[in-house]
């Protein structure tokens, strides 16, 4: 089943679930309490050009406990909706007479047209859940904001290696990010990237300068070689693309 559906489908599913609540209990007598809400282990979701899987977990408490099949979806304005594998399934499992632990698994794949470039950023999570006695329901338009970002890659190369002391070192690199529309990585243009240096034996990175990527996402700058050490590029990220560091390139200064 495709995980991306129209808003009408989800709205209809939530409405059907709501119809299961007897009219006599339309007004909740006791609130359902949510806790331990966590997405992707507390980290932003970085989606590349293939399938990315992540979990959405939470606990729900009520004196009568909760139904095992709440409705949960992720929505990006009116652009897109994602449903978990457990849609209308066994999402919640009772761990006591009053508490259930719930887990939803999402799969996002640009190749299946689950997501497009314009949908990168914050997604809201919509939830409808009912107590087992149907005395209480909880309907929320955003129990947790989920960041789904276009994955990025960053490379570095410092040369020549080895190099004479006080000679010039040229440091090049590439900043690319996933294009969900073409399912390929492409250069991220006009982005500020820090060139950082760590002296041999040190654990601290020092920023030497900030370099902007060109129209192809490429980086190039020069520095003076003063001592053995490593160079790397560091990108702080944007609202649609996560922060990323390149690997370290060690230069022997003689």
C-alpha positions in Angstrom: 0.0 0.0 0.0 1.3 3.4 -0.9 2.0 5.5 2.2 1.1 8.8 0.4 -2.7 9.5 0.2 -5.0 12.5 -0.3 -6.2 14.6 2.6 -9.7 13.4 1.9 -8.8 9.8 2.5 -7.3 10.5 5.9 -10.1 12.9 6.9 -12.6 10.2 6.0 -10.7 7.6 8.0 -10.6 9.8 11.1 -14.3 10.6 10.6 -15.2 6.9 10.5 -13.1 6.3 13.7 -15.0 9.2 15.3 -18.3 7.7 14.4 -17.5 4.7 16.5 -17.8 6.8 19.6 -21.4 6.6 21.0 -23.2 9.9 21.1 -23.8 9.5 24.8 -20.0 9.8 25.4 -19.3 12.6 22.9 -17.9 14.8 25.7 -14.7 13.2 27.2 -15.0 12.6 30.9 -11.4 11.9 31.4 -8.4 13.0 29.2 -6.1 10.6 27.4 -2.6 11.5 28.4 0.3 11.2 25.9 3.9 11.0 26.9 7.4 10.0 25.6 6.6 11.3 22.1 9.6 10.7 19.9 10.4 10.6 16.2 13.4 8.8 14.7 15.0 8.4 18.1 14.9 12.2 18.6 16.7 13.0 15.4 15.6 14.8 12.2 14.7 12.6 9.3 17.3 12.8 6.5 15.9 11.4 3.2 18.3 10.7 0.3 17.3 9.3 -3.1 16.1 5.9 -1.9 13.9 4.5 0.8 14.2 5.9 4.3 12.5 4.2 7.3 11.9 5.9 10.7 9.6 5.3 13.7 7.2 7.5 15.6 6.6 6.3 19.2 4.6 7.5 22.1 2.8 6.3 25.2 -0.9 6.8 25.9 -2.6 6.5 29.4 -6.2 6.3 30.5 -8.0 4.5 33.3 -9.6 2.2 30.7 -6.5 2.2 28.5 -6.7 3.0 24.8 -7.7 1.3 21.6 -4.8 -0.4 19.7 -5.5 1.1 16.3 -5.4 5.0 16.5 -5.1 7.0 13.3 -1.8 8.8 12.8 -0.6 10.7 9.7 2.2 13.2 8.8 1.1 16.2 6.8 2.9 19.0 5.0 0.3 21.8 4.6 -1.8 20.7 1.7 1.1 19.3 -0.3 1.4 15.8 1.0 0.3 13.2 3.5 2.2 10.1 4.8 0.7 7.1 6.5 2.5 4.5 8.6 2.7 0.8 7.8 0.4 0.3 10.8 -2.4 2.5 9.3 -5.6 1.4 11.0 -3.6 -1.6 12.4 -2.2 -2.7 15.7 -0.2 0.4 16.5 -0.6 0.3 20.3 0.2 -2.5 22.8 -0.9 -2.5 26.4 1.9 -2.5 29.0 -0.4 -2.2 31.9 -4.2 -1.9 32.6 -4.0 1.9 32.1 -1.1 2.4 29.7 -0.2 1.5 26.1 3.1 2.0 24.2 2.5 2.9 20.6 4.8 2.6 17.6 4.3 3.6 14.0 6.8 2.9 11.2 7.0 5.3 8.2 8.7 4.6 4.9 9.6 7.6 2.7 10.9 6.9 -0.9 11.2 9.7 -3.5 11.3 6.9 -6.2 7.7 6.1 -5.2 6.7 9.8 -5.4 6.2 9.8 -1.6 7.8 13.2 -1.4 8.9 16.2 -3.5 11.5 18.9 -3.0 8.9 21.5 -2.0 7.9 19.3 0.9 11.2 19.5 2.7 11.0 21.0 6.2 8.6 20.8 9.0 5.7 18.2 8.9 2.9 18.1 11.5 1.6 14.8 13.0 -2.1 14.4 13.2 -3.5 11.8 15.7 -6.9 10.4 16.7 -7.1 8.0 19.6 -9.9 6.7 21.7 -10.1 4.9 25.1 -11.3 1.3 25.1 -14.6 2.3 26.7 -15.0 5.1 24.2 -15.6 7.5 27.0 -12.7 9.7 25.9 -11.0 10.6 22.6 -8.0 12.7 21.7 -7.8 14.5 18.4 -4.7 16.6 17.8 -3.6 18.5 14.7 0.1 18.4 15.8 1.3 16.3 18.7 4.9 16.6 17.4 6.6 18.5 14.6 8.7 16.3 12.4 11.6 17.6 10.3 12.0 15.7 7.0 15.1 17.1 5.2 16.9 16.6 2.0 20.0 14.6 2.9 23.4 16.3 2.1 26.9 15.1 1.4 30.2 17.1 1.8 33.7 16.2 0.6 37.2 17.6 1.1 40.6 17.3 -0.5 43.7 19.2 0.6 46.8 19.2 -1.7 49.6 18.9 -2.2 50.5 16.2 0.4 53.1 16.4 1.8 53.7 20.1 1.6 56.6 22.4 2.5 56.2 24.6 5.6 54.6 28.0 4.7 53.7 26.8 1.2 50.2 27.0 -0.2 47.6 24.3 0.4 44.6 24.2 -1.9 41.4 22.8 -0.3 38.6 21.7 -2.6 35.3 20.0 -2.0 31.7 19.4 -3.1 28.4 20.1 -1.3 25.5 18.1 -2.7 22.1 17.3 -1.5 19.3 14.9 -2.6 17.0 16.1 -5.3 13.7 14.2 -4.5 12.2 15.2 -7.9 15.0 13.6 -10.0 16.1 11.0 -7.4 19.7 12.1 -7.8 22.2 14.2 -5.8 23.0 17.7 -7.2 25.3 20.6 -6.2 23.9 22.9 -3.5 24.7 26.4 -4.9 25.7 29.6 -3.2 25.9 28.1 0.3 28.4 29.3 3.0 30.7 26.5 4.2 33.3 26.8 6.9 36.9 25.6 6.2 38.2 24.2 9.5 41.6 23.0 10.7 42.7 20.8 13.5 46.4 20.7 14.5 48.0 17.3 14.8 47.5 16.1 18.4 44.6 18.5 19.1 40.9 17.5 19.4 39.6 21.0 18.6 38.5 22.2 15.1 39.2 25.9 14.4 37.4 27.8 11.6 39.9 29.4 9.2 37.4 31.0 6.8 34.0 30.8 5.2 33.8 29.8 1.5 30.7 29.9 -0.7 29.8 27.1 -3.1 29.7 27.9 -6.8 26.8 27.2 -9.1 27.8 23.5 -9.2 28.1 23.2 -5.4 31.9 23.1 -5.6 34.3 24.7 -3.1 37.9 25.9 -3.5 40.2 28.0 -1.4 43.8 28.2 -0.3 45.6 28.4 3.0 49.2 28.6 4.2 50.7 25.3 5.6 52.2 26.0 9.0 52.0 22.7 10.8 50.9 19.1 10.5 47.1 18.8 10.7 43.8 18.0 9.2 41.3 20.1 7.1 37.6 19.7 6.7 34.6 21.6 5.5 31.6 22.1 7.7 28.1 23.1 6.5 25.6 24.5 9.1 22.5 23.4 7.2 19.3 25.2 6.2 15.6 24.9 6.9 15.4 22.1 4.2 18.8 20.5 4.4 20.7 19.2 7.5 24.1 20.2 8.7 27.0 18.0 7.5 30.7 17.8 8.0 33.2 16.3 5.5 35.7 13.7 6.5 39.1 15.0 7.6 42.0 15.2 5.2 45.4 15.1 6.9 48.3 17.1 5.5 51.9 16.4 6.4 54.0 19.6 6.6 57.7 19.2 6.1 
